[in-house]
Amino acid sequence: MRYAPGTKPQSMAYNAKRNRLYFVSDSSLASVPVSQLGKLKASQVEGTNLNGQREFEGLQFTSNGSGYLLVNKGAELMQTTHATF
């Protein structure tokens, strides 16, 4: 990827259920399929940019694919609403 999501990279996470690698940045998330690393196409990159002043600190996934996002500047632990995140 030529351009990283957000302005400051915070962390990375792996979702085994979807076999995707996630890049966490302030107010932004991006993911790519692990099986395509080294030969990615733009259409395979998924991204989410949120409009706000929240700092995303970390992301973890359970074995069933549910995600938990740690947020700063109001401290909060958010849970994904879909296992296909």
N, CA, C and O atoms as a Maestro MAE file, in Angstrom:
{
 s_m_m2io_version
 :::
 2.0.0
}

f_m_ct {
 s_m_title
 :::
 protein
 m_atom[340] {
  # First column is atom index #
  i_m_mmod_type
  r_m_x_coord
  r_m_y_coord
  r_m_z_coord
  i_m_residue_number
  s_m_chain_name
  s_m_pdb_residue_name
  s_m_pdb_atom_name
  i_m_atomic_number
  :::
  1 25 0.853 -1.172 0.000 1 A "MET " " N  " 7
  2 3 0.000 0.000 0.000 1 A "MET " " CA " 6
  3 2 0.899 1.236 0.000 1 A "MET " " C  " 6
  4 15 1.821 1.365 0.806 1 A "MET " " O  " 8
  5 25 0.606 2.106 -0.902 2 A "ARG " " N  " 7
  6 3 1.398 3.320 -1.006 2 A "ARG " " CA " 6
  7 2 1.083 4.297 0.126 2 A "ARG " " C  " 6
  8 15 1.985 4.942 0.661 2 A "ARG " " O  " 8
  9 25 -0.192 4.405 0.489 3 A "TYR " " N  " 7
  10 3 -0.609 5.349 1.524 3 A "TYR " " CA " 6
  11 2 -1.262 4.601 2.680 3 A "TYR " " C  " 6
  12 15 -2.193 3.819 2.486 3 A "TYR " " O  " 8
  13 25 -0.763 4.850 3.873 4 A "ALA " " N  " 7
  14 3 -1.330 4.215 5.067 4 A "ALA " " CA " 6
  15 2 -2.618 4.922 5.471 4 A "ALA " " C  " 6
  16 15 -2.806 6.098 5.161 4 A "ALA " " O  " 8
  17 25 -3.499 4.214 6.157 5 A "PRO " " N  " 7
  18 3 -4.715 4.874 6.633 5 A "PRO " " CA " 6
  19 2 -4.385 5.823 7.772 5 A "PRO " " C  " 6
  20 15 -3.471 5.561 8.553 5 A "PRO " " O  " 8
  21 25 -5.107 6.902 7.871 6 A "GLY " " N  " 7
  22 3 -4.896 7.854 8.960 6 A "GLY " " CA " 6
  23 2 -3.555 8.544 8.887 6 A "GLY " " C  " 6
  24 15 -2.840 8.440 7.890 6 A "GLY " " O  " 8
  25 25 -3.220 9.251 9.952 7 A "THR " " N  " 7
  26 3 -1.971 10.018 9.963 7 A "THR " " CA " 6
  27 2 -0.861 9.351 10.752 7 A "THR " " C  " 6
  28 15 0.314 9.528 10.430 7 A "THR " " O  " 8
  29 25 -1.211 8.581 11.785 8 A "LYS " " N  " 7
  30 3 -0.195 7.934 12.619 8 A "LYS " " CA " 6
  31 2 -0.561 6.473 12.845 8 A "LYS " " C  " 6
  32 15 -1.572 6.187 13.485 8 A "LYS " " O  " 8
  33 25 0.245 5.540 12.330 9 A "PRO " " N  " 7
  34 3 -0.032 4.120 12.575 9 A "PRO " " CA " 6
  35 2 0.012 3.820 14.070 9 A "PRO " " C  " 6
  36 15 0.909 4.284 14.773 9 A "PRO " " O  " 8
  37 25 -0.952 3.047 14.552 10 A "GLN " " N  " 7
  38 3 -1.033 2.723 15.974 10 A "GLN " " CA " 6
  39 2 -0.723 1.246 16.241 10 A "GLN " " C  " 6
  40 15 0.038 0.928 17.155 10 A "GLN " " O  " 8
  41 25 -1.305 0.353 15.452 11 A "SER " " N  " 7
  42 3 -1.084 -1.073 15.687 11 A "SER " " CA " 6
  43 2 -1.571 -1.883 14.490 11 A "SER " " C  " 6
  44 15 -2.111 -1.346 13.524 11 A "SER " " O  " 8
  45 25 -1.360 -3.199 14.588 12 A "MET " " N  " 7
  46 3 -1.841 -4.137 13.576 12 A "MET " " CA " 6
  47 2 -2.556 -5.269 14.296 12 A "MET " " C  " 6
  48 15 -2.285 -5.540 15.466 12 A "MET " " O  " 8
  49 25 -3.462 -5.923 13.597 13 A "ALA " " N  " 7
  50 3 -4.176 -7.078 14.160 13 A "ALA " " CA " 6
  51 2 -4.467 -8.068 13.041 13 A "ALA " " C  " 6
  52 15 -4.505 -7.706 11.865 13 A "ALA " " O  " 8
  53 25 -4.670 -9.317 13.426 14 A "TYR " " N  " 7
  54 3 -4.984 -10.367 12.461 14 A "TYR " " CA " 6
  55 2 -6.319 -10.994 12.823 14 A "TYR " " C  " 6
  56 15 -6.539 -11.361 13.977 14 A "TYR " " O  " 8
  57 25 -7.213 -11.121 11.850 15 A "ASN " " N  " 7
  58 3 -8.500 -11.781 12.032 15 A "ASN " " CA " 6
  59 2 -8.419 -13.134 11.319 15 A "ASN " " C  " 6
  60 15 -8.484 -13.208 10.092 15 A "ASN " " O  " 8
  61 25 -8.276 -14.194 12.106 16 A "ALA " " N  " 7
  62 3 -8.129 -15.542 11.537 16 A "ALA " " CA " 6
  63 2 -9.397 -15.998 10.819 16 A "ALA " " C  " 6
  64 15 -9.319 -16.745 9.844 16 A "ALA " " O  " 8
  65 25 -10.542 -15.563 11.283 17 A "LYS " " N  " 7
  66 3 -11.815 -15.954 10.666 17 A "LYS " " CA " 6
  67 2 -11.898 -15.453 9.225 17 A "LYS " " C  " 6
  68 15 -12.390 -16.164 8.348 17 A "LYS " " O  " 8
  69 25 -11.421 -14.236 8.977 18 A "ARG " " N  " 7
  70 3 -11.453 -13.646 7.627 18 A "ARG " " CA " 6
  71 2 -10.098 -13.720 6.926 18 A "ARG " " C  " 6
  72 15 -9.997 -13.366 5.751 18 A "ARG " " O  " 8
  73 25 -9.059 -14.172 7.623 19 A "ASN " " N  " 7
  74 3 -7.698 -14.239 7.093 19 A "ASN " " CA " 6
  75 2 -7.252 -12.882 6.544 19 A "ASN " " C  " 6
  76 15 -6.715 -12.783 5.440 19 A "ASN " " O  " 8
  77 25 -7.492 -11.830 7.355 20 A "ARG " " N  " 7
  78 3 -7.137 -10.469 6.946 20 A "ARG " " CA " 6
  79 2 -6.237 -9.832 7.994 20 A "ARG " " C  " 6
  80 15 -6.378 -10.082 9.191 20 A "ARG " " O  " 8
  81 25 -5.318 -9.012 7.528 21 A "LEU " " N  " 7
  82 3 -4.422 -8.241 8.375 21 A "LEU " " CA " 6
  83 2 -4.951 -6.811 8.441 21 A "LEU " " C  " 6
  84 15 -5.219 -6.197 7.408 21 A "LEU " " O  " 8
  85 25 -5.100 -6.285 9.648 22 A "TYR " " N  " 7
  86 3 -5.675 -4.958 9.865 22 A "TYR " " CA " 6
  87 2 -4.600 -3.974 10.302 22 A "TYR " " C  " 6
  88 15 -3.720 -4.308 11.095 22 A "TYR " " O  " 8
  89 25 -4.681 -2.768 9.780 23 A "PHE " " N  " 7
  90 3 -3.793 -1.670 10.146 23 A "PHE " " CA " 6
  91 2 -4.633 -0.614 10.858 23 A "PHE " " C  " 6
  92 15 -5.605 -0.104 10.300 23 A "PHE " " O  " 8
  93 25 -4.257 -0.294 12.076 24 A "VAL " " N  " 7
  94 3 -5.022 0.626 12.915 24 A "VAL " " CA " 6
  95 2 -4.302 1.961 12.981 24 A "VAL " " C  " 6
  96 15 -3.098 2.019 13.233 24 A "VAL " " O  " 8
  97 25 -5.044 3.023 12.755 25 A "SER " " N  " 7
  98 3 -4.527 4.374 12.828 25 A "SER " " CA " 6
  99 2 -5.603 5.240 13.472 25 A "SER " " C  " 6
  100 15 -6.744 4.800 13.614 25 A "SER " " O  " 8
  101 25 -5.258 6.452 13.859 26 A "ASP " " N  " 7
  102 3 -6.242 7.323 14.487 26 A "ASP " " CA " 6
  103 2 -7.433 7.545 13.563 26 A "ASP " " C  " 6
  104 15 -7.284 8.066 12.458 26 A "ASP " " O  " 8
  105 25 -8.596 7.154 14.017 27 A "SER " " N  " 7
  106 3 -9.878 7.293 13.305 27 A "SER " " CA " 6
  107 2 -9.941 6.536 11.982 27 A "SER " " C  " 6
  108 15 -10.824 6.808 11.169 27 A "SER " " O  " 8
  109 25 -9.022 5.588 11.745 28 A "SER " " N  " 7
  110 3 -9.010 4.846 10.481 28 A "SER " " CA " 6
  111 2 -8.599 3.392 10.690 28 A "SER " " C  " 6
  112 15 -7.782 3.071 11.553 28 A "SER " " O  " 8
  113 25 -9.187 2.533 9.878 29 A "LEU " " N  " 7
  114 3 -8.812 1.121 9.836 29 A "LEU " " CA " 6
  115 2 -8.694 0.706 8.378 29 A "LEU " " C  " 6
  116 15 -9.473 1.145 7.532 29 A "LEU " " O  " 8
  117 25 -7.719 -0.138 8.092 30 A "ALA " " N  " 7
  118 3 -7.581 -0.705 6.752 30 A "ALA " " CA " 6
  119 2 -7.247 -2.184 6.923 30 A "ALA " " C  " 6
  120 15 -6.627 -2.575 7.911 30 A "ALA " " O  " 8
  121 25 -7.659 -3.001 5.958 31 A "SER " " N  " 7
  122 3 -7.322 -4.427 6.030 31 A "SER " " CA " 6
  123 2 -7.018 -4.963 4.636 31 A "SER " " C  " 6
  124 15 -7.499 -4.453 3.624 31 A "SER " " O  " 8
  125 25 -6.199 -6.012 4.627 32 A "VAL " " N  " 7
  126 3 -5.813 -6.667 3.374 32 A "VAL " " CA " 6
  127 2 -5.865 -8.182 3.579 32 A "VAL " " C  " 6
  128 15 -5.660 -8.656 4.696 32 A "VAL " " O  " 8
  129 25 -6.135 -8.944 2.524 33 A "PRO " " N  " 7
  130 3 -6.135 -10.404 2.649 33 A "PRO " " CA " 6
  131 2 -4.698 -10.923 2.766 33 A "PRO " " C  " 6
  132 15 -3.841 -10.596 1.945 33 A "PRO " " O  " 8
  133 25 -4.452 -11.726 3.783 34 A "VAL " " N  " 7
  134 3 -3.105 -12.249 4.017 34 A "VAL " " CA " 6
  135 2 -2.638 -13.092 2.837 34 A "VAL " " C  " 6
  136 15 -1.458 -13.061 2.489 34 A "VAL " " O  " 8
  137 25 -3.531 -13.834 2.226 35 A "SER " " N  " 7
  138 3 -3.151 -14.715 1.118 35 A "SER " " CA " 6
  139 2 -2.679 -13.945 -0.117 35 A "SER " " C  " 6
  140 15 -2.078 -14.533 -1.017 35 A "SER " " O  " 8
  141 25 -2.941 -12.649 -0.168 36 A "GLN " " N  " 7
  142 3 -2.553 -11.848 -1.331 36 A "GLN " " CA " 6
  143 2 -1.392 -10.888 -1.041 36 A "GLN " " C  " 6
  144 15 -1.060 -10.054 -1.883 36 A "GLN " " O  " 8
  145 25 -0.777 -10.999 0.137 37 A "LEU " " N  " 7
  146 3 0.348 -10.104 0.456 37 A "LEU " " CA " 6
  147 2 1.450 -10.265 -0.590 37 A "LEU " " C  " 6
  148 15 1.821 -11.381 -0.956 37 A "LEU " " O  " 8
  149 25 1.952 -9.156 -1.049 38 A "GLY " " N  " 7
  150 3 2.974 -9.154 -2.088 38 A "GLY " " CA " 6
  151 2 2.406 -9.023 -3.485 38 A "GLY " " C  " 6
  152 15 3.141 -8.729 -4.428 38 A "GLY " " O  " 8
  153 25 1.103 -9.237 -3.633 39 A "LYS " " N  " 7
  154 3 0.472 -9.110 -4.951 39 A "LYS " " CA " 6
  155 2 -0.951 -8.549 -4.825 39 A "LYS " " C  " 6
  156 15 -1.879 -8.994 -5.501 39 A "LYS " " O  " 8
  157 25 -1.088 -7.570 -3.946 40 A "LEU " " N  " 7
  158 3 -2.397 -6.961 -3.694 40 A "LEU " " CA " 6
  159 2 -2.891 -6.133 -4.861 40 A "LEU " " C  " 6
  160 15 -2.113 -5.517 -5.589 40 A "LEU " " O  " 8
  161 25 -4.195 -6.134 -5.021 41 A "LYS " " N  " 7
  162 3 -4.862 -5.231 -5.958 41 A "LYS " " CA " 6
  163 2 -5.613 -4.203 -5.120 41 A "LYS " " C  " 6
  164 15 -6.015 -4.495 -3.994 41 A "LYS " " O  " 8
  165 25 -5.800 -3.036 -5.645 42 A "ALA " " N  " 7
  166 3 -6.495 -1.973 -4.909 42 A "ALA " " CA " 6
  167 2 -7.879 -2.407 -4.455 42 A "ALA " " C  " 6
  168 15 -8.331 -2.008 -3.382 42 A "ALA " " O  " 8
  169 25 -8.550 -3.215 -5.251 43 A "SER " " N  " 7
  170 3 -9.902 -3.651 -4.908 43 A "SER " " CA " 6
  171 2 -9.942 -4.586 -3.700 43 A "SER " " C  " 6
  172 15 -11.012 -4.807 -3.133 43 A "SER " " O  " 8
  173 25 -8.792 -5.140 -3.296 44 A "GLN " " N  " 7
  174 3 -8.743 -6.055 -2.159 44 A "GLN " " CA " 6
  175 2 -8.509 -5.336 -0.828 44 A "GLN " " C  " 6
  176 15 -8.613 -5.948 0.235 44 A "GLN " " O  " 8
  177 25 -8.199 -4.060 -0.885 45 A "VAL " " N  " 7
  178 3 -7.953 -3.276 0.330 45 A "VAL " " CA " 6
  179 2 -9.286 -2.719 0.823 45 A "VAL " " C  " 6
  180 15 -9.999 -2.036 0.088 45 A "VAL " " O  " 8
  181 25 -9.606 -3.022 2.074 46 A "GLU " " N  " 7
  182 3 -10.816 -2.486 2.691 46 A "GLU " " CA " 6
  183 2 -10.406 -1.410 3.675 46 A "GLU " " C  " 6
  184 15 -9.415 -1.569 4.387 46 A "GLU " " O  " 8
  185 25 -11.151 -0.318 3.727 47 A "GLY " " N  " 7
  186 3 -10.808 0.763 4.637 47 A "GLY " " CA " 6
  187 2 -12.027 1.439 5.214 47 A "GLY " " C  " 6
  188 15 -13.096 1.475 4.605 47 A "GLY " " O  " 8
  189 25 -11.841 1.973 6.405 48 A "THR " " N  " 7
  190 3 -12.884 2.733 7.087 48 A "THR " " CA " 6
  191 2 -12.251 3.960 7.697 48 A "THR " " C  " 6
  192 15 -11.313 3.850 8.487 48 A "THR " " O  " 8
  193 25 -12.745 5.116 7.344 49 A "ASN " " N  " 7
  194 3 -12.296 6.368 7.953 49 A "ASN " " CA " 6
  195 2 -13.471 6.968 8.701 49 A "ASN " " C  " 6
  196 15 -14.529 7.214 8.121 49 A "ASN " " O  " 8
  197 25 -13.282 7.201 9.979 50 A "LEU " " N  " 7
  198 3 -14.335 7.789 10.788 50 A "LEU " " CA " 6
  199 2 -14.043 9.262 10.997 50 A "LEU " " C  " 6
  200 15 -12.892 9.657 11.177 50 A "LEU " " O  " 8
  201 25 -15.069 10.052 10.972 51 A "ASN " " N  " 7
  202 3 -14.932 11.490 11.160 51 A "ASN " " CA " 6
  203 2 -15.013 11.783 12.655 51 A "ASN " " C  " 6
  204 15 -16.093 11.744 13.245 51 A "ASN " " O  " 8
  205 25 -13.882 12.073 13.251 52 A "GLY " " N  " 7
  206 3 -13.899 12.335 14.684 52 A "GLY " " CA " 6
  207 2 -12.508 12.539 15.236 52 A "GLY " " C  " 6
  208 15 -11.513 12.489 14.512 52 A "GLY " " O  " 8
  209 25 -12.461 12.765 16.499 53 A "GLN " " N  " 7
  210 3 -11.193 13.025 17.176 53 A "GLN " " CA " 6
  211 2 -10.787 11.867 18.074 53 A "GLN " " C  " 6
  212 15 -10.041 12.059 19.035 53 A "GLN " " O  " 8
  213 25 -11.264 10.680 17.775 54 A "ARG " " N  " 7
  214 3 -10.946 9.505 18.588 54 A "ARG " " CA " 6
  215 2 -9.618 8.911 18.147 54 A "ARG " " C  " 6
  216 15 -9.309 8.866 16.957 54 A "ARG " " O  " 8
  217 25 -8.842 8.459 19.113 55 A "GLU " " N  " 7
  218 3 -7.586 7.784 18.820 55 A "GLU " " CA " 6
  219 2 -7.798 6.287 18.966 55 A "GLU " " C  " 6
  220 15 -8.142 5.807 20.046 55 A "GLU " " O  " 8
  221 25 -7.594 5.551 17.885 56 A "PHE " " N  " 7
  222 3 -7.681 4.103 17.927 56 A "PHE " " CA " 6
  223 2 -6.319 3.580 18.388 56 A "PHE " " C  " 6
  224 15 -5.290 3.897 17.791 56 A "PHE " " O  " 8
  225 25 -6.323 2.786 19.440 57 A "GLU " " N  " 7
  226 3 -5.066 2.307 20.022 57 A "GLU " " CA " 6
  227 2 -4.749 0.870 19.642 57 A "GLU " " C  " 6
  228 15 -3.585 0.535 19.421 57 A "GLU " " O  " 8
  229 25 -5.760 0.016 19.561 58 A "GLY " " N  " 7
  230 3 -5.506 -1.381 19.268 58 A "GLY " " CA " 6
  231 2 -6.769 -2.100 18.855 58 A "GLY " " C  " 6
  232 15 -7.878 -1.633 19.113 58 A "GLY " " O  " 8
  233 25 -6.593 -3.244 18.210 59 A "LEU " " N  " 7
  234 3 -7.700 -4.051 17.718 59 A "LEU " " CA " 6
  235 2 -7.334 -5.510 17.919 59 A "LEU " " C  " 6
  236 15 -6.214 -5.923 17.618 59 A "LEU " " O  " 8
  237 25 -8.286 -6.293 18.431 60 A "GLN " " N  " 7
  238 3 -8.093 -7.732 18.612 60 A "GLN " " CA " 6
  239 2 -9.347 -8.458 18.163 60 A "GLN " " C  " 6
  240 15 -10.440 -7.892 18.171 60 A "GLN " " O  " 8
  241 25 -9.186 -9.711 17.771 61 A "PHE " " N  " 7
  242 3 -10.300 -10.526 17.300 61 A "PHE " " CA " 6
  243 2 -10.397 -11.819 18.091 61 A "PHE " " C  " 6
  244 15 -9.384 -12.383 18.505 61 A "PHE " " O  " 8
  245 25 -11.630 -12.286 18.300 62 A "THR " " N  " 7
  246 3 -11.851 -13.584 18.924 62 A "THR " " CA " 6
  247 2 -11.790 -14.658 17.835 62 A "THR " " C  " 6
  248 15 -11.692 -14.343 16.649 62 A "THR " " O  " 8
  249 25 -11.847 -15.915 18.242 63 A "SER " " N  " 7
  250 3 -11.767 -17.004 17.265 63 A "SER " " CA " 6
  251 2 -12.968 -17.039 16.321 63 A "SER " " C  " 6
  252 15 -12.870 -17.588 15.224 63 A "SER " " O  " 8
  253 25 -14.104 -16.459 16.731 64 A "ASN " " N  " 7
  254 3 -15.268 -16.448 15.833 64 A "ASN " " CA " 6
  255 2 -15.311 -15.199 14.953 64 A "ASN " " C  " 6
  256 15 -16.263 -15.018 14.194 64 A "ASN " " O  " 8
  257 25 -14.303 -14.340 15.040 65 A "GLY " " N  " 7
  258 3 -14.208 -13.176 14.172 65 A "GLY " " CA " 6
  259 2 -14.740 -11.884 14.754 65 A "GLY " " C  " 6
  260 15 -14.667 -10.843 14.100 65 A "GLY " " O  " 8
  261 25 -15.276 -11.920 15.975 66 A "SER " " N  " 7
  262 3 -15.726 -10.682 16.615 66 A "SER " " CA " 6
  263 2 -14.516 -9.824 16.962 66 A "SER " " C  " 6
  264 15 -13.477 -10.338 17.378 66 A "SER " " O  " 8
  265 25 -14.658 -8.518 16.787 67 A "GLY " " N  " 7
  266 3 -13.543 -7.622 17.046 67 A "GLY " " CA " 6
  267 2 -13.774 -6.711 18.222 67 A "GLY " " C  " 6
  268 15 -14.911 -6.375 18.555 67 A "GLY " " O  " 8
  269 25 -12.676 -6.311 18.854 68 A "TYR " " N  " 7
  270 3 -12.699 -5.363 19.956 68 A "TYR " " CA " 6
  271 2 -11.688 -4.259 19.657 68 A "TYR " " C  " 6
  272 15 -10.506 -4.526 19.443 68 A "TYR " " O  " 8
  273 25 -12.166 -3.028 19.645 69 A "LEU " " N  " 7
  274 3 -11.350 -1.863 19.310 69 A "LEU " " CA " 6
  275 2 -11.158 -1.026 20.556 69 A "LEU " " C  " 6
  276 15 -12.133 -0.586 21.165 69 A "LEU " " O  " 8
  277 25 -9.901 -0.799 20.947 70 A "LEU " " N  " 7
  278 3 -9.574 0.043 22.088 70 A "LEU " " CA " 6
  279 2 -9.412 1.475 21.602 70 A "LEU " " C  " 6
  280 15 -8.618 1.749 20.702 70 A "LEU " " O  " 8
  281 25 -10.173 2.387 22.207 71 A "VAL " " N  " 7
  282 3 -10.222 3.782 21.775 71 A "VAL " " CA " 6
  283 2 -9.800 4.682 22.926 71 A "VAL " " C  " 6
  284 15 -10.122 4.412 24.083 71 A "VAL " " O  " 8
  285 25 -9.084 5.744 22.610 72 A "ASN " " N  " 7
  286 3 -8.625 6.722 23.597 72 A "ASN " " CA " 6
  287 2 -9.302 8.057 23.316 72 A "ASN " " C  " 6
  288 15 -9.859 8.257 22.236 72 A "ASN " " O  " 8
  289 25 -9.259 8.945 24.253 73 A "LYS " " N  " 7
  290 3 -9.870 10.286 24.185 73 A "LYS " " CA " 6
  291 2 -11.367 10.182 24.058 73 A "LYS " " C  " 6
  292 15 -11.884 10.546 23.002 73 A "LYS " " O  " 8
  293 25 -12.003 9.783 24.900 74 A "GLY " " N  " 7
  294 3 -12.738 9.054 25.835 74 A "GLY " " CA " 6
  295 2 -12.369 7.597 25.740 74 A "GLY " " C  " 6
  296 15 -12.603 6.935 24.729 74 A "GLY " " O  " 8
  297 25 -11.778 7.107 26.833 75 A "ALA " " N  " 7
  298 3 -11.382 5.703 26.897 75 A "ALA " " CA " 6
  299 2 -12.601 4.802 26.760 75 A "ALA " " C  " 6
  300 15 -13.593 4.965 27.470 75 A "ALA " " O  " 8
  301 25 -12.512 3.847 25.831 76 A "GLU " " N  " 7
  302 3 -13.658 2.986 25.559 76 A "GLU " " CA " 6
  303 2 -13.178 1.720 24.851 76 A "GLU " " C  " 6
  304 15 -12.219 1.753 24.080 76 A "GLU " " O  " 8
  305 25 -13.848 0.621 25.118 77 A "LEU " " N  " 7
  306 3 -13.609 -0.616 24.400 77 A "LEU " " CA " 6
  307 2 -14.864 -0.896 23.587 77 A "LEU " " C  " 6
  308 15 -15.933 -1.139 24.147 77 A "LEU " " O  " 8
  309 25 -14.731 -0.862 22.262 78 A "MET " " N  " 7
  310 3 -15.880 -1.061 21.378 78 A "MET " " CA " 6
  311 2 -15.859 -2.483 20.825 78 A "MET " " C  " 6
  312 15 -14.798 -3.039 20.541 78 A "MET " " O  " 8
  313 25 -17.053 -3.062 20.678 79 A "GLN " " N  " 7
  314 3 -17.176 -4.388 20.100 79 A "GLN " " CA " 6
  315 2 -17.838 -4.268 18.732 79 A "GLN " " C  " 6
  316 15 -18.782 -3.496 18.562 79 A "GLN " " O  " 8
  317 25 -17.345 -5.031 17.758 80 A "THR " " N  " 7
  318 3 -17.951 -5.016 16.435 80 A "THR " " CA " 6
  319 2 -19.342 -5.641 16.502 80 A "THR " " C  " 6
  320 15 -19.614 -6.492 17.348 80 A "THR " " O  " 8
  321 25 -20.195 -5.214 15.616 81 A "THR " " N  " 7
  322 3 -21.564 -5.730 15.602 81 A "THR " " CA " 6
  323 2 -21.738 -6.888 14.630 81 A "THR " " C  " 6
  324 15 -22.773 -7.553 14.649 81 A "THR " " O  " 8
  325 25 -20.743 -7.146 13.776 82 A "HIS " " N  " 7
  326 3 -20.804 -8.242 12.818 82 A "HIS " " CA " 6
  327 2 -19.489 -9.010 12.864 82 A "HIS " " C  " 6
  328 15 -18.426 -8.406 13.004 82 A "HIS " " O  " 8
  329 25 -19.546 -10.315 12.751 83 A "ALA " " N  " 7
  330 3 -18.341 -11.146 12.750 83 A "ALA " " CA " 6
  331 2 -17.596 -11.059 11.425 83 A "ALA " " C  " 6
  332 15 -16.549 -11.688 11.276 83 A "ALA " " O  " 8
  333 25 -18.101 -10.306 10.468 84 A "THR " " N  " 7
  334 3 -17.433 -10.179 9.167 84 A "THR " " CA " 6
  335 2 -16.701 -8.860 9.039 84 A "THR " " C  " 6
  336 15 -16.428 -8.411 7.927 84 A "THR " " O  " 8
  337 25 -16.381 -8.236 10.152 85 A "PHE " " N  " 7
  338 3 -15.691 -6.950 10.145 85 A "PHE " " CA " 6
  339 2 -14.287 -7.100 9.624 85 A "PHE " " C  " 6
  340 15 -13.549 -6.118 9.545 85 A "PHE " " O  " 8
  :::
 }
 m_bond[339] {
  # First column is bond index #
  i_m_from
  i_m_to
  i_m_order
  :::
  1 1 2 1
  2 2 3 1
  3 3 4 2
  4 3 5 1
  5 5 6 1
  6 6 7 1
  7 7 8 2
  8 7 9 1
  9 9 10 1
  10 10 11 1
  11 11 12 2
  12 11 13 1
  13 13 14 1
  14 14 15 1
  15 15 16 2
  16 15 17 1
  17 17 18 1
  18 18 19 1
  19 19 20 2
  20 19 21 1
  21 21 22 1
  22 22 23 1
  23 23 24 2
  24 23 25 1
  25 25 26 1
  26 26 27 1
  27 27 28 2
  28 27 29 1
  29 29 30 1
  30 30 31 1
  31 31 32 2
  32 31 33 1
  33 33 34 1
  34 34 35 1
  35 35 36 2
  36 35 37 1
  37 37 38 1
  38 38 39 1
  39 39 40 2
  40 39 41 1
  41 41 42 1
  42 42 43 1
  43 43 44 2
  44 43 45 1
  45 45 46 1
  46 46 47 1
  47 47 48 2
  48 47 49 1
  49 49 50 1
  50 50 51 1
  51 51 52 2
  52 51 53 1
  53 53 54 1
  54 54 55 1
  55 55 56 2
  56 55 57 1
  57 57 58 1
  58 58 59 1
  59 59 60 2
  60 59 61 1
  61 61 62 1
  62 62 63 1
  63 63 64 2
  64 63 65 1
  65 65 66 1
  66 66 67 1
  67 67 68 2
  68 67 69 1
  69 69 70 1
  70 70 71 1
  71 71 72 2
  72 71 73 1
  73 73 74 1
  74 74 75 1
  75 75 76 2
  76 75 77 1
  77 77 78 1
  78 78 79 1
  79 79 80 2
  80 79 81 1
  81 81 82 1
  82 82 83 1
  83 83 84 2
  84 83 85 1
  85 85 86 1
  86 86 87 1
  87 87 88 2
  88 87 89 1
  89 89 90 1
  90 90 91 1
  91 91 92 2
  92 91 93 1
  93 93 94 1
  94 94 95 1
  95 95 96 2
  96 95 97 1
  97 97 98 1
  98 98 99 1
  99 99 100 2
  100 99 101 1
  101 101 102 1
  102 102 103 1
  103 103 104 2
  104 103 105 1
  105 105 106 1
  106 106 107 1
  107 107 108 2
  108 107 109 1
  109 109 110 1
  110 110 111 1
  111 111 112 2
  112 111 113 1
  113 113 114 1
  114 114 115 1
  115 115 116 2
  116 115 117 1
  117 117 118 1
  118 118 119 1
  119 119 120 2
  120 119 121 1
  121 121 122 1
  122 122 123 1
  123 123 124 2
  124 123 125 1
  125 125 126 1
  126 126 127 1
  127 127 128 2
  128 127 129 1
  129 129 130 1
  130 130 131 1
  131 131 132 2
  132 131 133 1
  133 133 134 1
  134 134 135 1
  135 135 136 2
  136 135 137 1
  137 137 138 1
  138 138 139 1
  139 139 140 2
  140 139 141 1
  141 141 142 1
  142 142 143 1
  143 143 144 2
  144 143 145 1
  145 145 146 1
  146 146 147 1
  147 147 148 2
  148 147 149 1
  149 149 150 1
  150 150 151 1
  151 151 152 2
  152 151 153 1
  153 153 154 1
  154 154 155 1
  155 155 156 2
  156 155 157 1
  157 157 158 1
  158 158 159 1
  159 159 160 2
  160 159 161 1
  161 161 162 1
  162 162 163 1
  163 163 164 2
  164 163 165 1
  165 165 166 1
  166 166 167 1
  167 167 168 2
  168 167 169 1
  169 169 170 1
  170 170 171 1
  171 171 172 2
  172 171 173 1
  173 173 174 1
  174 174 175 1
  175 175 176 2
  176 175 177 1
  177 177 178 1
  178 178 179 1
  179 179 180 2
  180 179 181 1
  181 181 182 1
  182 182 183 1
  183 183 184 2
  184 183 185 1
  185 185 186 1
  186 186 187 1
  187 187 188 2
  188 187 189 1
  189 189 190 1
  190 190 191 1
  191 191 192 2
  192 191 193 1
  193 193 194 1
  194 194 195 1
  195 195 196 2
  196 195 197 1
  197 197 198 1
  198 198 199 1
  199 199 200 2
  200 199 201 1
  201 201 202 1
  202 202 203 1
  203 203 204 2
  204 203 205 1
  205 205 206 1
  206 206 207 1
  207 207 208 2
  208 207 209 1
  209 209 210 1
  210 210 211 1
  211 211 212 2
  212 211 213 1
  213 213 214 1
  214 214 215 1
  215 215 216 2
  216 215 217 1
  217 217 218 1
  218 218 219 1
  219 219 220 2
  220 219 221 1
  221 221 222 1
  222 222 223 1
  223 223 224 2
  224 223 225 1
  225 225 226 1
  226 226 227 1
  227 227 228 2
  228 227 229 1
  229 229 230 1
  230 230 231 1
  231 231 232 2
  232 231 233 1
  233 233 234 1
  234 234 235 1
  235 235 236 2
  236 235 237 1
  237 237 238 1
  238 238 239 1
  239 239 240 2
  240 239 241 1
  241 241 242 1
  242 242 243 1
  243 243 244 2
  244 243 245 1
  245 245 246 1
  246 246 247 1
  247 247 248 2
  248 247 249 1
  249 249 250 1
  250 250 251 1
  251 251 252 2
  252 251 253 1
  253 253 254 1
  254 254 255 1
  255 255 256 2
  256 255 257 1
  257 257 258 1
  258 258 259 1
  259 259 260 2
  260 259 261 1
  261 261 262 1
  262 262 263 1
  263 263 264 2
  264 263 265 1
  265 265 266 1
  266 266 267 1
  267 267 268 2
  268 267 269 1
  269 269 270 1
  270 270 271 1
  271 271 272 2
  272 271 273 1
  273 273 274 1
  274 274 275 1
  275 275 276 2
  276 275 277 1
  277 277 278 1
  278 278 279 1
  279 279 280 2
  280 279 281 1
  281 281 282 1
  282 282 283 1
  283 283 284 2
  284 283 285 1
  285 285 286 1
  286 286 287 1
  287 287 288 2
  288 287 289 1
  289 289 290 1
  290 290 291 1
  291 291 292 2
  292 291 293 1
  293 293 294 1
  294 294 295 1
  295 295 296 2
  296 295 297 1
  297 297 298 1
  298 298 299 1
  299 299 300 2
  300 299 301 1
  301 301 302 1
  302 302 303 1
  303 303 304 2
  304 303 305 1
  305 305 306 1
  306 306 307 1
  307 307 308 2
  308 307 309 1
  309 309 310 1
  310 310 311 1
  311 311 312 2
  312 311 313 1
  313 313 314 1
  314 314 315 1
  315 315 316 2
  316 315 317 1
  317 317 318 1
  318 318 319 1
  319 319 320 2
  320 319 321 1
  321 321 322 1
  322 322 323 1
  323 323 324 2
  324 323 325 1
  325 325 326 1
  326 326 327 1
  327 327 328 2
  328 327 329 1
  329 329 330 1
  330 330 331 1
  331 331 332 2
  332 331 333 1
  333 333 334 1
  334 334 335 1
  335 335 336 2
  336 335 337 1
  337 337 338 1
  338 338 339 1
  339 339 340 2
  :::
 }
}
